[in-house]
Amino acid sequence: MLYLFESFELDERTFCLSEDGRRIPLEPKSLRVLLLLVASDGRLLEKNEIIEAVWKDTFVEETTLTRAIALLRKQLGDDPRNPRFIETVPTLGYRFIAKVETRTYGEQPAALPLALAPADSQPDALSDSQAEAPLPSVQADSEPPTPVLPQKTQPRKAFSYAAAGVVLLAAIAAALFLRRPSPANLPASVQWEQLTFFTDSAVYPTLSPDGRMLAFIRGDSSFQGHGQIYVKLLPGGEPVQLTHDSTVKSSPAFSPDGSSIVYSAIEPWDTWEVPVLGGDPHLFVPNSSSLSWIDGGKRLLFSEIRGAGIHLVVVTTDENRGDLHDVYVPPGERSMAHHSYLSPDGRWVLVVEMGPQGDILPCRLVPFPAPNATPTNQVKLVGPPDRTCLAAAWSPDGNWIYLTAYDETGVVGRAGWRSPPSSHIWRQRFPDGQPEQVTFGPTSQEGISMAADGKSMLTAVGSLDRTVWMHDQEGDHQISSEGNASSPSFSADGGKLYFLMANGQTRGNELWVKDLGSGKVERVLPGNSMLDYSVSRDGKEVAFTTTDRSGRSSLWVAPTGRRSSPARIPSAVAEDSPFFLPDGDLVFRAVEGGSNFLYRMKIDGSVRRKITPERVLDINDVSPDGRWVLTGTPGSEAEHTKSGMVAFAVDGTSAVKVSDAYCLLTWDTSGKFVYLNFPDQRGSTNSYVLPVMRDSGLPKLPPTAAERIEDFGNPKAIATIPWPVESAVSPAVYAYTRENTRRNLYRIPLP
């Protein structure tokens, strides 16, 4: 059978496609897909139907079909936004819409003879580098094209959507957006254009001043994390890696002339610059973060460290760092104004702020310019009041504020602050509008870069999945089976494993427990959302932290048997991070005058006393014998950024410097070993097992405070676990959280 449409001829006998007599090269599977479509007489072909016919007895992902459609469109010169040949029916499948004429060679076959296709001598799966490479001439579809994942040949079972990745989720999100009632002034439909096609993660999109280049960080974290700076020409240029180092990065931005990209490096907090054409990065502005140019490129707006290395304030200076003016100084020595965004008219600044306990707050709106620090009564909250805000942007005309708002509060666990797994884009008319949600669905949208014409924005679309795992003599076992889980902690006897999990049925994270003997998994306190927790040594009580709508945290205590209701421990100040001591007392963190201090008390709130007058950052762990509490502490003012780890005696008699760099250290339940991890060092996830000295209750420390694992001696002589251990019974039995991040950058049209 010959199929004729416009200037094309598809010959199923010779299995080739030609245009005006010129043969068009296509891989066999793409030709099979085209044969199915043109022979369908305009009928909608569902995705599963095509996959079953073309990839029969082979396990493939839906992304493979999407890639085949994109290749066909490229060769046919078909525009998915105004198709002549292949029409996409969102979430369902595809339809061939061009008029098709047929010719026969003789007897017409009763069915489409797919067996006439050449044998599969050419692999359909692409290499990793091919899978990552975008198609320069392929435009976005209503279900955007996706990268091809390597195929696995195995007997087909049920088709699995689990690994379809970011793009499938983005399509679902768009579909859900269409089905929900649209807020006022929002369009009835949205078409998302995919700009990157990585199989891992891309975050922090930013456009060049002329809109022709896109810069971003290829890394997991949309807040601060390890990754590399990339740049690509729009719409279809290849991504080019500009940096090759292990620093923690955030906030890339183009210079006013578009010739270079600046970005923030964390610990120390400095701004670096790298040319877009390639070259070695160089230090641009020390002690600065989230830098941008204002006043026509004549001045700089950025955050700088003040005091003892942890207070981050927003300032403006000239290009030589002279003529300094404070823009916003958040209250409290531990508070940090991480990002700032100047309005187009130069009169207001949006600020992303972290509170004194490390919790991300709703975005702030402060006036600009200010003669000095902005008075508190002039600061206005924007965005949804019960959600945290991690990124913001202005529309070019200044009439709208756009925000990345999280659906739930971040989890504070032994592995440090974690962003919640779900966030969406909101907007609010300036100056007096009400917040309204722009994007919906199961994917997260993080970070915002506005196009100069105000007709679209760029954001990272994807998902973050967390699961709790346990390792024992039989290997690694997944403990959590639904939702997003984290913060595992063994009971004192090692017979149970507790963890936090958000499964969508309740707001926030609930406490769950698995009995390791029976295998039974159940909720401990149904309906109670919490940020962190500690279970008493006898397993009868749990202390946990909650926050109110203003973001203030408080401590609660409840019996694990639910024989009575949870009780709030009364306090006039914000408190969190509880840890039970062997005698039943609680060690916790309290805020005084914007700084954090260590306290202990009875579980009814009585006999409250400060452990040490020294300020602390976070509580890392408490030793099983109750002798030590390990905390992060601010660095010196001269260093601006350096924070270390100190073990304070719970009785307040002494303090021991453990490291001059931030690290994670936890004792196992026996108290015989500690598990040490330097999370900001080369992105390492390794935990190093160190024996505890019987006399001190601490591991053997180097003569001078350590900054890396090598300072503890020969690391080859130290047992290594390839995960960040959060709780352990012994070096053979431990628990940890696995994170799987998949994000790509999209352009989303705006009303």
N, C-alpha and C positions, 0 to 999 in steps of 0.2 A: 504494500500500500504506500502510495505517495500522498503526503499531506502538504498542501500549498496554502500559504497565508502571506499576504502582501508580497514582498520580493523574496520570501524564503521558501525553500523546499526541503521537507524532511522525508527521507527515504528509509522506511523501516527494514527493507531487505538488505541494503548496503550499510545500514545503520550509520548514516551521516546526515549532517545539516549543511545546507549550502545557501548562498545568497547570490543571485544572478550568476550562477555557475561556479562561484568561488566557494570552496569548502571551508567551513568554519570549524576549527578544532574545539572539541568538547570531550570531557572525560566520560566514560561509559555510563556511570550512574546518572550524571546530569542529562544525558541523552535519553535514558530510560524515563526519567521524570518528565521530560518534554514530550515523549511519546504518549505517556499516560494522559497528560493534560490536553494535547491536541486531539486525541482520540475520544475524549470524554464528551464531545458535543456540547460544550458550555456548561456541563454539570459541575457543581462544587465537589471537589475531591478533598476529603478530610485528611489531615496530616497522617493519622495512623494508617489510613487506607493506602496512601502513597508509600509509606515506610514499609508496610507489609509486602507490597508488590515489588518494590525496587531492592530492598535490603532483606529479603526473605532469608530466614535462618541465620541472620547476623544481628548481633546486638549493636545498635547505634543510638546516638542521642538525637533529639529533635533539632539541635543546632546543626547537625550534618545536613538535614533537609533544607534548613534555612540558607545554609551556605550554597547548596546546589541551586536554589532558586536565585540567589544573588548572582551566581556565575552565569545562569541563563539570561538574566536581565542584562548583564554586562554585554554579552555577545549579541543579544537581540537589539541593543540600544533602547531598552524599555525603561521608562521613568516610573518608579513605584508610586510617586505622588500623583502622576497622571498617566496611568498604564494604558498601553495599546494592546498588550498581549496577555500578561499574567496579572490577575487581580488577586489581592490578598483579602480574605475574609477574616478579620481579627479573631484570634484564638481558635479558629475552626480549621481553615485550610486554604486552598487556592482554586481559582477558576480561570480557564483560558477563554478570553473574551473576544479575540480577533475572529473574523470570518474565515473558516477553513474549507477549502475544496479538496476533494479526494480523487485519486485515480487508482485503478487496480492494474496489476500485471497479468491477471488471469482470474483464477478463482479467488474470491475474497476470503481471507481467513476468518474463522468463526470467533476467534479471540485474538487479542493483541499478542503476537508471538515474542514475548520477552526473551525466549530462549535463543532467538536469532542474534541477540547481542553478543559481542565478543566475550570470551571467557575473562573472568576477573583477574587477568595477569597483572593489571596495573592496580596498585593499592589505592583504595578510596581514602584511607586515613592520611592526613597531612602530617608533616613533621611539626615539632613544637614551634620552630621559627616561622613556618608557613601558617600555622594556625593563628599565630599572634599578628601576622601582617594583615592590615586592613586592605580592602579593595578600593583603590583611589577613585575609580569612576562609578562606584556603586553608591547610589543615594539611599537615604533612610526609607524604610518601609513602615507601614503602620504597625508591623511587628519587626523591629529593626534587625538587620543582618547580624549574625553572631559568629564567633570563631568556631572552627571545627575542632572537636576534641578527638584524640586518637581513638580509632575504633577497636573494639575487642571482638574477635570472632569466637562465638560460643553459641550453644543452643539458645534460641529465643524463648524467654519466659514472658512475663508480663512486661509491656513497655514501661520503662522507668523514666520519670521526669525529674528525679531527684538531682541529677547532675547536669540538667539543662542550663543551670548557671544564671548569671545576672540577667541575660537578655530575656529568657523565658519569664523570669520574675517581673522584669520591667514591662513585658507585654501584659501580664496579668494585672500589674498595677494600673496600666493604662485602661484596661478593660473595666476594672473596678471603678476607676475614675469616671468612666462614661456612664456607669449604672447608678452612681450616687447622685443625689440632688446637687446641682451646681450652686455654689454660693453666688450672691449677687455679682453681676458684671463679669463672671467667668465664662469662658466659651463652652459650648456644648460638646466639643471634642478636642482632643489634644493629640498631636502627632510628635513623638519623640524621635530625635535623630541621634543615632549612636556615633560617637566620635573616636572612641578607643575600643580595642577589641582584645584586651589582655585576658588571659585565663586566670590571673591572680587579682590584682587590685590597683586602681588609679584613683587618686584623691587630689584635693586642692586645685581645681581648675582655675586658670586665670587667662584672660585674653590680652593680647598686645593692644596698644592704643589704636592701631589701624584695623584690628579685628582679624588679621590674616594669620596670626600665630596663636597657638595654644600651648601654654606651659602647665605642668602639673608635677606631682610627686607620685612616682610608682612605688607604693607602699601600702601597708594595711591601715594605718591610723589616719583619720581625718582630723585629729587634734594634734598630737605630737608622736612621732615614731620614726623608726629607721626606714630609709627609702632613698631614692635617687631622683634628681631633677631631670625631667624630660621636656622636650619641645617638639612640636610638629607643625607643619604648614596645614592650613585648612583649605578645602575640606578633606583631602585624601592623602596628605603627605605621610611619609613613614616617621614614626616616633624616633627621636634621636636622644640618646642618653648624654647628659652634660656633666654629671658628677659621678665619682666612683669612690666614695668614702663611707665610713661607718657612722657618721654623726647622726644624731636625732634631728629631724628637720620639720619645718612647718612654714606656711605662709609665703609661697613664691609670689613675686610681683615683677612686672616689666618696668624697666626704666622709661622715662617719658619719651625717649626717641626709639624705644623698642630694640635697642642694640644689645641689651644685657638683661639678666634676670637676677634679682636679689632674693634671698631666702633666709629664714631664721635657723640658726643652729642652737640647740639647747645644751646646757651644761658644758661650757659657759654660754650665756645668752648673748650671742653676737649675730650680726647680719653680714652675710657673705654675698659676693657678686660673681657671676659667671657669664661670659659672652655667649650669645645665642648661636654664634658660629663655631663655638668650641674653644677650649683653652682651660687653663688651670683656674679654679676659683681663687679669689683673694678676699681678705677681710675688708669689708666696706665701712661698717660703723660698729665699733665694739659696744658692749652693754646695750644692745637694742634688740627689739623683736617686733615682728609684724609691721615692717616699715612700708610706708607709702609716700609718694610725692604729692604735695598740695601747692596751692597758690601758683599754678602754672609751672610747677617744677622747681620753684625757687626755695621752698621749704620742705622739711621732712616731718612726718607724723609717725610716731612709733611708741612702743612701751620700753621702759628701762627699769632695771632693778635698783631699789633703794634699800638702805638699811642692811640688815644681816642676811642678804642673799635670797630673800623670798618675797619681798613686797614689790609688785610690778605695777608701775604707774604709767599713765599716758602723758606724753610731752610733745612739744613741737619745737624745732630748732631750725636755724638756717643750715645750708649744706655743709658748713664747716663746724657744725655742732655748737655754734654760738647763738646768742639771743634766745636762751632757753625759757620756755613758758610751760608751766604745768597745765595740762588740760583736764585731767581727772585723776585724783588720788583716792582709790577705794579705801573705805574705813577698815582699820585693822592691819597690823603688821604682816599678817599671813595672807591677806587678800591679794589677788592678782588680776589686773586688767589685761587680758591676753591679746585681744584684737580690737582695733578701732577703725571706724569707717566714717569719713567726712561727707556731709551732705553736699549735693551739687552747688547749692548757694553759699557754702562755706560757713553756715551758721550753727550747725548741729553735728554732733559726733555720736554714732552708735558704738557701744562698748560691750564686748563679751567679757564677763567677769567670773572669776572663781572666788568663792567665799573663803573665810578663814579656816574652815575645816576641809578644804579641798573639794567642795561641792560646786558644780556649775550652776549659776543663777540665771534667771530671766535676763534678757538683754536690757541695758541701760541706755537712755538718751540724755545727753548732757549738752549744754550750750557751748558754742565756740565762736570767737575766741574768748578765753576767760583770763582775767587779770592774774589769777593764781588758781589754786585748786578750786574746783567747782563746789559751791556749798551744797550740802546734802539735800536741802529743800528744793533745789533746782533740778535734781535728778529724777527722771521719769522712767518707769518701767514700760516696756513695749512688748508686744507679742502675747501669746496665751499665758495667763498668769500662773497656771499650774504646771507649766512645762519649762524645762531648761533650754537655754539657747546657746549654741556653739558656733554660729556663723551668721553674718548679716550682710545686707547690701541695700543700696538705694536705687530706685529707678532713675534713669538719666534726667527726667524732669523734676525729680525731688518730691513727687506726689505720693510715692509709695515706699514703704519699708518692707523688705523681704527678709525672712528669718528661717534658719534651720532650727526647728523646735523638736525636742525629744518627747516621746510619749510617756516616758517614765523616768524616774530618777536613776542616776548612775549607781553602780554597785561599788561599795568600798570594802575590799577584802584584803586578805593577807598578801595578795599579789599586787596591791595598789589599786588606784582608781581605775575603773573600767567604764567606758561609755555604754549606755544602754543600747540594745540591738535595733531599736526602731525609731526613726525620725522622719519628718516630712517638712515640706516647704509651706510656710504661712506668709501672708502679707497683711499689711495694715495701712490704710490710707492716712497720710500725714497731713495735719497734726493730730486730728481727733477721731480717727476712724476706729472701728472695732476689728480685732484680729479675725481673719478668715483663712481657712485651710485651702491650699492650692493643689497639692498632690496627695494621693491616697494610695492604699494598697499594701501588700505584704512586703514590698521592698523599702529600703531606706534611701532617702535623698539627703546628701550631706555636702555642705559647702555651696557657695553661690558666686557666680561671676556673671555680671549683667552685660549683654551686648550693648554697644554704643547707641543703637537705634531704639532700644527699649522693647524690642519685639520678641526677645527670647532671653533665656538665661541658661547658663551651663551649671551642671551639678553632677556629683558622683552618685550613681544609682547602683544599688546592690544589696547584699545581705551579709550579716555577721551571725554566725552560728556558734554557740558555745555548748560543749558537752563535758560532763565530769567523768573522769576515768580513774581507775584504780589498777595498780600493778601489784601482783603477788607472785608466788612461786610458779604459777601456771601462766604468767604473762600479763598482758594488759587487757582490761575489761571495761567496756563502756557501762557506766552506772546510770546516768540520766538517759531517758529515752524519748523525751518530748520537750518542746519549748527551748528556752535558753537557760543553761545551768552554769553555776560557778561556785566559788568559795567552799570547797569541800573541807570537812574537818572530822577526824576520827573521834569517837568517844574515848574516854580515858582508858577503858579496858580493851580498845581496839575491836570490839564486836559490832559496832555500828558506824556508818558513815553518813554524816549530815551534809547537806548542801542547799544552796538557794536556787530556786528555779522560777522563771516566769513563763507560763504556758498559754497566756492569752485569756484565761478564764477569770483571772483577777488582775487588778492593777498592781504592778510592781512584782517583787520577788517574794515568794513564800518559802518557808523552811520545810524541807523534806528530809527523810531519813531512810536508809536502807539497812535492814538487819542482815549482816553478812553471813549469818548462819542459816537462816530460813530463806533468804533472798527476797523477802517481802519489802516493798517500797510504799511509803505512805506519807501524807502531809502531817506535820507536827502540830501546827497552829493554823488550821484552814481559815482563809479570809484575812490573815494578818500579813500585810506587806512590810518588808524590812530592808534596811541597807546593809546591816552587818549583824552578827550574832555571836553568842558564846554559850555553850552548854556546860552546866555544872559538872564537877567530877563524878558525882553520883548519878548523873543523867536525869535528875528529877526537875530541874529548872532550866530555863533558857532566858538569857538577857539579850535584848536586841534594840536596834535604833530605828526610829521612824522620823519622818519630817512632816511639818504642817504645810499649809499652802504658802506661807511666807518663806519656806525653806529652812526654818529653824528646826534643829534636830533635838530629840529627847530620848531618854532611856526608859525601857519598859522591862518588866520581869513577868514571866508566866510559868505555871507548872506544865511540864511536857505531857502530863496525863490529862490535861484540860479539866481538872476538877474544880477550877475556879477561873475567873476572867483575868486576862492580862491587866497588870497594874502599872500605871505610869509613875516613875520615880520623880517626885516634885523637885524642880530646880528653877532658879531665876536666870540661868545662863544656858547656852546651847551645849549639849553633851553628846558624845557618841563613842564608838570603838570599845565596847565593854569586853573584858576578859575576866573569867572566874579564877580566883586564887584557890589553893587547896583548902583553906579554911572557910570558903564560901563567900568571902568578900569580893568586891568588884574593883578592878583597875580600869580606868576609863580616861577619856580626854575631855577637857572642858575649856571653853573659850572665856578669856578674861581680857578686856581691853583690846580686842582684836588679835590676841595671841593665844596659843594653845599651851595647856599645862597638864601634867599628869596628876591624877587624883586616885584615891581609893575610898571605899565606903562600904557599909552594910547594904544588903539588897533592898532594905526599906528606906534607904537614903540617909540613915543616921551615921554618926561618927565619920563625917566627911572630912578628909584632910589631904593636903597637897603633899605629894611624894618628894618633889624637888622644886626649887624656885626657878630652875632653868626652863626656858621655852623649848617646846618640842614641835615637830611637824606631825608625823603620823606614828601610831603604835603598830609595830610590826608583829611582835609576839611576846608572850610571857612564858618563862621557863616552867616546866611541869612541877618543879619543887617550890615554885613561888618566890625564888630569890631575885630574879631579874625580869625587867621589862625592857624590851628593845624598841628604840624609837629613832625616827629620823630627826635630826636637829639642824637648825639654820647654820649656814656657814658664816664666815667673817665678812664684815662690810667691805673690806679691801678686795676680797675674792668676788663679791657681788652674787655669785651663783652657787658656790660649792656648798653642798649639804652633806653631812656625814651620818653615821649610825653610832649611837651611844647606848650602852646597856646601863640602866639605872637600877641600883639596888632598891627593891620594893620598900625596904625599911628606911630608905632615904639616907643611908650611911655612906654610899660611895657611887662613883660613876666610872665606867670604863669605855674608852673610845674604841670602837670595833673597826670602823673604816672611815676614810676621808671621802668616800664616794657613796652615793645612795646604793643600797643593796637590799636584797630580801633574805632574811634569815629566820628559820623556824626550827624549833626543837621537835624531835619525835616524842611520842607519848611516854617512852621509857626514860627520856632525859639523857640518853647515852650518846646521841648524835645530833648534830645540827646540819641543816641543808641550806647552802649558801648560793645565791644567784646574784650576778651583777647584770640587771636587765638592760641597762643603757650601754653596755660594752659590746660593740660589734653585733648587736641584735641577738646575742646569745640567749638560748633558752636552757642551757645546761645548769643543773644544780650540782654542787660539789659537796660530798659527804665528809664532814669533819668530826672526829671523835671529841667528846666533851671531857675536859680535865676534871677529875673528881674533886680536887680541892677548890677550884674556882667556879665550877658549874658553867664555864664558857669554853669554847674551843681554844686551842693554843694560838695566840695572836702574834703577829710579827712585831719586831722591836718598835717600828714606827707604824702609824695607822695606815692600813691598806687602802689602795685605790683600785686594785684589780686582783683577780684570783692568783696570779703569779706571785703576788707579794706574800702569800701564805706558804711559800716554798715551792717545791717541784710539783706542778699540777698533775703530772703523770702518776705521782704517788698517792693522789687523792682519788677516791672513788667518785665516778661521774655518772649522773643520771641525766638522760637527754630530754628532760622536761623541767619546767619550773615547779618544784615540789611545794605544795601548799599545806600538806599535812602528811604525817607519816607515823607508822607504828615502829618501823625499823627500816634499814636500808633496802630490805627486800619487799616491804609492804608500804606503799605510799600512794597518794592521790594528787591529781592535778587537773587543770582545765585545758581542754583543747579549743582553739579558736580557728574557725575557717572563714576567711574573709574573701568575698568576691564582689568587686566593684568596677564599673566602667563609667566613662564620662559621656553625658548626653546633653544635647541641646533641646530645651523644652520651650515651645512657643508660649507667649504670654498675651493676655487680652490687650 
